[in-house]
Amino acid sequence: MNHLLFHLGEEQFAIAAKDIRAVLPLPHLEPLASAPKYVAGLLRFRGVLLPVVDLMELRGRGPSQRLMSTRVVLLKCEPPHQLAILAEKALEMIELEVASDLPPSIVGEARSWLVPRVYHGTMGLVEVVDWRSLLTEELLMLVGQNA
């Protein structure tokens, strides 16, 4: 299956191409003071405010770098839900094959936004983001309050 490859620091991650609505250069994000640190801000896209989740912050590694290759990835959510993520070095699509499932003890709750398996790609091992787990009630309420 085809995936968008990106990085969080030195680690490689991916999102299935079928789940991506658009990939945009890093635009201006509206700050959201009441949001958790992992919400980079709100993106106004076609008249709708979308929360942008910074996966580097979610991993506890500080904010994503604002590189020329940092992108905002808009995901195909069921209306009325909307979500985007920040992705560093998001420049290529790759074909992934399942390598092995990870035991729950390795995945853990802190990694609930990752699919519990590791994939083989042309660039080595890659973890796939389970972006649906990021659509928490807290995040949806924050966006609803600022629409």
C-alpha positions as CSV (number, residue, x, y, z in Angstrom):
1,M,0.0,0.0,0.0
2,N,1.2,3.5,-0.8
3,H,2.1,5.8,2.1
4,L,3.4,9.3,2.6
5,L,6.8,9.0,4.4
6,F,7.8,11.7,7.0
7,H,10.1,12.0,9.9
8,L,9.9,12.9,13.6
9,G,13.4,13.7,14.4
10,E,15.4,10.7,13.1
11,E,12.5,8.2,13.2
12,Q,10.4,7.4,10.1
13,F,6.7,7.4,10.1
14,A,4.0,7.2,7.4
15,I,0.3,7.7,6.7
16,A,-1.6,5.7,4.2
17,A,-2.2,7.7,1.0
18,K,-5.9,6.7,0.9
19,D,-6.3,8.7,4.2
20,I,-4.8,11.9,2.9
21,R,-7.0,14.7,1.7
22,A,-4.2,17.2,0.9
23,V,-0.5,18.0,1.6
24,L,0.2,21.7,2.0
25,P,3.3,23.8,2.6
26,L,3.5,25.0,6.1
27,P,0.9,27.9,6.3
28,H,0.2,30.4,9.1
29,L,-1.5,28.6,12.0
30,E,-3.9,30.5,14.3
31,P,-2.7,30.1,17.9
32,L,-5.1,28.4,20.3
33,A,-4.1,29.3,23.9
34,S,-6.4,26.8,25.6
35,A,-5.1,23.8,23.6
36,P,-2.7,21.1,24.8
37,K,0.9,21.7,23.7
38,Y,0.6,19.1,21.0
39,V,-1.9,21.3,19.1
40,A,0.3,23.5,16.9
41,G,-2.7,25.7,16.1
42,L,-5.7,26.0,13.9
43,L,-5.6,26.0,10.1
44,R,-8.2,27.9,8.2
45,F,-8.9,25.7,5.1
46,R,-11.7,26.6,2.8
47,G,-13.6,28.4,5.5
48,V,-13.2,25.7,8.1
49,L,-10.9,25.7,11.1
50,L,-8.9,22.5,11.5
51,P,-6.8,21.5,14.5
52,V,-3.2,20.8,13.5
53,V,-1.5,18.2,15.7
54,D,2.2,18.3,16.2
55,L,3.3,14.7,16.6
56,M,6.8,15.8,17.8
57,E,5.1,17.6,20.7
58,L,2.9,14.5,21.3
59,R,6.0,12.4,21.6
60,G,7.4,14.9,24.2
61,R,10.2,16.0,22.0
62,G,9.3,19.7,21.6
63,P,7.8,21.4,18.5
64,S,8.4,20.2,15.0
65,Q,11.1,22.0,13.1
66,R,9.8,24.6,10.6
67,L,11.8,23.2,7.6
68,M,11.3,23.8,3.9
69,S,10.1,20.1,3.8
70,T,7.7,20.5,6.8
71,R,4.1,20.0,5.6
72,V,0.6,20.1,7.0
73,V,-1.2,16.9,6.1
74,L,-5.0,17.2,5.9
75,L,-6.7,13.9,6.7
76,K,-9.9,12.4,5.2
77,C,-12.1,12.6,8.3
78,E,-15.8,12.0,8.3
79,P,-17.7,15.3,8.5
80,P,-18.0,17.2,10.7
81,H,-14.7,16.2,12.1
82,Q,-11.5,17.7,10.6
83,L,-7.9,17.1,11.5
84,A,-4.4,17.8,10.1
85,I,-0.9,16.9,11.4
86,L,2.5,18.5,11.0
87,A,5.1,16.3,9.3
88,E,8.8,17.0,8.9
89,K,10.6,16.0,5.7
90,A,7.3,14.9,4.1
91,L,8.5,14.7,0.5
92,E,7.9,11.2,-0.9
93,M,5.4,8.4,-1.3
94,I,6.6,4.8,-0.6
95,E,5.2,1.3,-0.8
96,L,5.1,-0.5,2.5
97,E,4.9,-4.1,3.4
98,V,4.0,-5.4,6.9
99,A,7.2,-6.6,8.7
100,S,5.9,-7.6,12.2
101,D,3.3,-6.8,14.8
102,L,4.6,-5.2,18.0
103,P,3.5,-6.6,21.4
104,P,1.3,-4.3,23.5
105,S,4.0,-4.0,26.1
106,I,6.2,-2.3,23.6
107,V,3.5,-0.1,22.0
108,G,2.1,1.1,25.3
109,E,-0.6,3.8,25.9
110,A,1.7,6.7,25.2
111,R,2.0,5.4,21.6
112,S,-1.7,4.8,21.1
113,W,-1.6,7.0,18.0
114,L,0.6,4.5,16.2
115,V,-0.4,1.3,14.4
116,P,1.0,-1.6,16.5
117,R,3.2,-3.0,13.8
118,V,6.4,-2.1,12.0
119,Y,6.6,-1.9,8.2
120,H,9.4,-2.5,5.8
121,G,10.0,0.2,3.2
122,T,12.7,1.0,0.8
123,M,14.2,3.2,3.5
124,G,14.2,0.8,6.4
125,L,11.7,0.3,9.2
126,V,8.7,2.7,9.3
127,E,5.9,3.1,11.9
128,V,2.4,4.1,10.6
129,V,0.3,6.7,12.3
130,D,-3.2,5.7,13.5
131,W,-4.5,9.3,13.1
132,R,-8.1,8.3,14.0
133,S,-6.9,7.9,17.6
134,L,-6.0,11.6,17.6
135,L,-9.6,12.7,17.2
136,T,-10.2,12.9,20.9
137,E,-13.3,14.5,22.5
138,E,-11.0,17.1,24.1
139,L,-9.6,18.1,20.7
140,L,-13.0,18.2,19.0
141,M,-14.4,20.4,21.8
142,L,-11.5,22.9,21.5
143,V,-12.1,23.3,17.8
144,G,-15.8,23.6,18.3
145,Q,-15.3,26.5,20.8
146,N,-13.1,28.4,18.3
147,A,-15.1,27.9,15.1
